[in-house]
Amino acid sequence: MLRTLPQTRTMPLSMRLLAVALFTVLTAVSARISIEIGGPAPFTLQVLVVLLSGLTLGWRDGALSQITYLGLIAAGAPIDARMLGAAAFAGPTAGFLVGFVPGAAVAGLLAERGGTRLVVRWLAGLAGVAVIYLCGAGWFALSTQRTLAEAFSLVVAPFVGLDVVKALIAAGLTEGARALLRR
């Protein structure tokens, strides 16, 4: 039994699709807020939006919004952080993009099961971040022939503090975002 506010699957299909499309667009826009920090991956607000999609829409529709985002990139749309389009999937940081799908799903699923308390949603968001990190660091390690520890130090460690804050922000915005969608 879900102990949180109803997810979008209780909404009419047209509204669900609109919500999924909205989070797809927000993910693309958040990629444009990009700061190069001298490493293999730039700082963006994408993790914030990915988590918010799962926490707000639930695991199914949150993941679907990220699948749609990846599909647009695969089709050649230059909406990733470095505006590479489909070539973004050939780079060493492609695992982070792919990790958006299970990251949104895990955050959404845990939030659905956990209740409406801010700390529970924050922990669900942190679990989503961990999934994104595992996918991203794993792919980076494989594609650059580095150890997982080296990959974590290069592409995860610089972002941990920022992503903990992004998870808290997403958790705090969740109920407001749900209220907007129900209007």
Secondary structure, 3 states (H helix, E strand, C coil): CCCCCCCHHHCCHHHHHHHHHHHHHHHHHHHHCEECCCCCCCEECHHHHHHHHHHHHHHHHHHHHHHHHHHHHHCCCCCCCCCCHHHHHHCCCHHHHHHHHHHHHHHHHHHHHHCCCHHHHHHHHHHHHHHHHHHHHHHHHHHHCCCHHHHHHHHCHHHHHHHHHHHHHHHHHHHHHHHHHHC
